[in-house]
Amino acid sequence: MFNPLSRPAHRPSKSVSQPTEAPTSPARAAIALEYASLRNLSHCPLGIYVVPSTETLMIWDAVLFVHQGYYSDSVLKFRIIFPPNYPERPPTVQFINEVFHPLISPAGIFSLTPQIRTWLPNQHHVFDVLHFVKAAFKRDVLDKIEEADCLNKEAYTCIVCTHLSSGALIKNTRRYHESTTSFAALATQTASLSHSASALYDKGQPTKGKPSHGMQFIRLKSKILKEEREKFGLKEWQLD
């Protein structure tokens, strides 16, 4: 069970460096205002939870629950890392999970380029970033990704091969083959790995050079889980 500390209303080849330069007061004020704005129902997408890191306000810990598409049932942890001169420069998004996705590098760095070509201070905001992170796992967005924007060329090549095998690559309009493909299989593997004990219950301990993460999941005992379900009027899951 996810145990959020707070909830708004509703990979280059190495891990990204953490902020070492002391942020200016304007940067901290801007970041605090951005976090407060997530209480707006339209700002924080459904399925995304965000909390400031216990280390510094310059880092936010977040988790994305994917409900549809190739990555359905994924539970993906990521961090938003702000530069010392924010909002002049954009934040960096880094996934903690291993994610096979054309816009995510082997080190977990997520490319904002397809959505935000040029970051414009005070016009682009963190909620724009959050909405694109969620959208990037949907098929209609995957359909439109260009090779130049990809940080994982292998994942992009896998998509193209899927399109070619389905005979649906027409005038750069790509439609996914509905049968099992290598891309779908690897995306499903991402979802499966995100449920592993090491990924869910690591209690914030970094793995394979990845940073720690402030969002923790706990495994509830059957009795407590039953009590929680009764409290919220939830029924037992029926297994096929």
C-alpha positions in Angstrom: 0.0 0.0 0.0 1.3 3.5 -0.8 1.8 5.7 2.2 2.0 9.3 0.9 3.4 11.9 3.2 1.4 14.5 1.4 -0.8 14.8 -1.7 -1.9 17.8 -3.7 -5.7 18.2 -4.2 -6.8 15.9 -6.0 19.5 8.5 -17.8 22.8 10.7 -20.1 24.9 7.7 -19.0 25.3 8.7 -15.3 22.8 9.7 -12.7 22.0 13.4 -12.8 24.0 15.4 -10.3 22.2 16.8 -7.3 22.1 20.5 -6.6 25.3 21.6 -4.9 25.1 25.3 -5.5 23.1 27.2 -2.9 19.8 28.2 -4.5 18.8 31.9 -4.4 15.9 33.1 -2.4 13.9 33.8 -5.6 14.4 30.2 -6.8 13.2 28.8 -3.5 10.2 31.1 -3.5 9.3 30.2 -7.0 9.6 26.4 -6.2 7.5 26.8 -3.1 4.8 28.7 -5.1 4.9 25.9 -7.7 4.3 23.3 -5.1 1.4 25.2 -3.5 -0.1 25.6 -7.0 -0.5 21.8 -7.3 -3.5 22.0 -5.1 -5.3 23.4 -8.1 -7.3 20.4 -9.4 -6.0 20.9 -13.0 -2.4 21.2 -12.1 -1.5 17.8 -10.6 -2.6 15.0 -13.0 -4.6 12.1 -11.6 -2.3 9.2 -10.8 0.7 11.4 -9.9 1.7 12.1 -6.3 4.3 14.6 -5.4 6.1 15.5 -2.1 9.2 17.7 -1.5 12.3 15.7 -0.7 13.4 15.5 3.0 16.8 16.5 1.7 16.0 19.9 0.1 13.1 21.9 -1.4 15.1 21.8 -4.7 14.2 18.1 -5.2 10.7 16.7 -5.3 9.9 13.0 -5.1 7.0 11.7 -7.2 5.3 8.5 -8.2 3.2 7.8 -11.3 0.5 5.1 -11.5 -0.1 4.1 -15.1 -3.6 2.7 -15.7 -3.8 2.2 -19.5 -1.7 1.4 -22.5 1.5 -0.6 -22.9 2.7 0.4 -19.4 -0.6 -0.4 -17.7 -0.2 -1.2 -14.0 3.2 0.4 -13.7 4.2 2.1 -10.5 7.0 4.4 -11.5 9.0 6.5 -9.1 10.8 9.7 -10.3 12.4 12.8 -9.1 12.1 16.5 -10.2 15.4 18.2 -9.6 15.5 22.0 -9.8 18.5 24.1 -10.9 19.7 26.8 -8.5 18.5 29.6 -10.9 15.0 28.2 -11.4 12.7 29.3 -13.2 15.4 30.5 -15.7 16.3 26.9 -16.4 13.9 23.9 -16.5 13.9 21.2 -13.9 15.3 17.7 -14.6 13.1 14.7 -14.4 14.9 11.4 -13.4 13.1 8.1 -13.1 14.3 5.8 -10.3 12.7 2.6 -11.8 14.3 0.9 -14.8 11.9 2.1 -17.6 12.1 0.9 -21.3 10.9 4.1 -23.0 12.2 6.1 -26.0 12.2 9.3 -24.0 14.0 7.9 -20.9 17.8 7.4 -20.9 19.5 4.3 -19.3 20.3 6.6 -16.3 16.6 7.5 -16.0 16.7 11.0 -17.5 13.4 12.0 -19.1 13.4 14.1 -22.3 10.9 17.1 -22.2 11.9 18.1 -25.7 8.8 16.8 -27.6 6.6 19.0 -25.3 8.8 21.9 -24.4 11.3 22.8 -27.1 12.5 26.0 -25.4 11.9 26.5 -21.7 10.3 29.9 -21.2 10.5 31.2 -17.6 7.2 32.1 -16.0 5.3 30.6 -19.0 6.3 27.0 -18.4 5.7 25.5 -15.0 6.1 22.2 -13.1 2.5 21.2 -13.8 3.4 21.3 -17.5 6.2 18.9 -16.8 3.9 16.6 -14.7 1.2 16.5 -17.4 3.8 15.6 -20.1 5.3 12.9 -17.9 1.9 11.2 -17.6 1.1 11.7 -21.3 4.4 10.2 -22.4 3.1 6.8 -21.5 0.0 7.0 -23.6 -0.1 5.5 -27.1 -1.1 8.7 -28.9 2.1 10.4 -27.6 4.3 7.4 -28.3 2.9 7.5 -31.8 4.3 11.0 -32.5 7.8 10.7 -30.9 10.6 11.6 -33.3 14.0 9.9 -33.2 15.9 13.1 -32.6 14.1 13.6 -29.3 14.8 10.1 -28.0 17.3 9.3 -25.2 16.8 5.6 -25.7 17.3 4.8 -29.4 16.8 1.1 -28.8 13.3 1.7 -27.6 12.6 4.0 -30.5 13.9 1.4 -33.0 11.7 -1.1 -31.4 8.7 1.1 -31.9 9.6 1.6 -35.6 10.0 -2.1 -36.1 6.6 -2.6 -34.6 5.1 -0.1 -37.0 6.8 -1.7 -40.0 5.7 -5.2 -39.0 2.1 -4.1 -38.9 2.3 -2.3 -42.2 1.0 0.9 -40.7 3.9 3.3 -41.2 2.3 5.8 -43.6 3.5 9.3 -44.1 5.1 9.3 -40.6 1.8 8.4 -39.1 2.5 5.4 -36.9 -0.1 3.1 -35.5 0.8 0.3 -33.1 0.3 -3.3 -33.9 -2.3 -4.7 -31.5 -0.8 -8.1 -31.2 2.2 -9.0 -28.9 5.3 -7.2 -30.1 8.8 -6.8 -28.7 8.0 -3.2 -27.6 4.8 -4.2 -25.9 6.6 -7.1 -24.1 9.4 -4.8 -22.9 6.9 -2.2 -21.7 5.0 -4.9 -19.9 8.2 -6.0 -18.3 8.7 -2.5 -17.1 5.4 -2.7 -15.3 6.2 -6.1 -13.8 9.6 -4.9 -12.5 8.0 -1.9 -10.9 6.0 -4.2 -8.7 9.0 -6.1 -7.5 9.8 -6.0 -3.8 13.1 -4.2 -4.4 11.4 -1.5 -6.4 8.4 -1.0 -4.2 9.7 -1.7 -0.7 13.2 -0.4 -0.8 12.4 2.2 1.9 14.3 4.9 0.0 17.6 3.0 -0.3 19.4 3.8 -3.6 20.1 1.0 -6.0 22.6 0.7 -8.9 23.8 4.2 -8.4 20.2 5.7 -8.4 19.3 8.3 -5.8 17.1 7.6 -2.8 13.4 8.3 -3.0 11.2 9.8 -0.3 8.0 7.9 -1.3 7.7 4.7 0.5 5.3 1.7 0.1 4.5 -0.7 2.9 3.2 -4.2 2.8 0.1 -4.3 5.0 -0.9 -7.4 7.0 -4.1 -9.0 5.9 -6.0 -7.9 9.0 -5.0 -4.2 8.5 -5.7 -4.4 4.8 -9.2 -5.7 5.5 -9.8 -2.9 8.0 -8.7 -0.3 5.6 -10.9 -1.7 2.8 -13.9 -1.7 5.2 -13.1 1.9 6.2 -13.3 3.1 2.6 -16.1 0.8 1.5 -13.8 -1.2 -0.8 -14.7 -4.8 -1.9 -12.3 -7.7 -2.0 -10.5 -8.1 -5.4 -11.9 -11.0 -7.4 -9.1 -13.0 -9.1 -9.9 -14.6 -12.5 
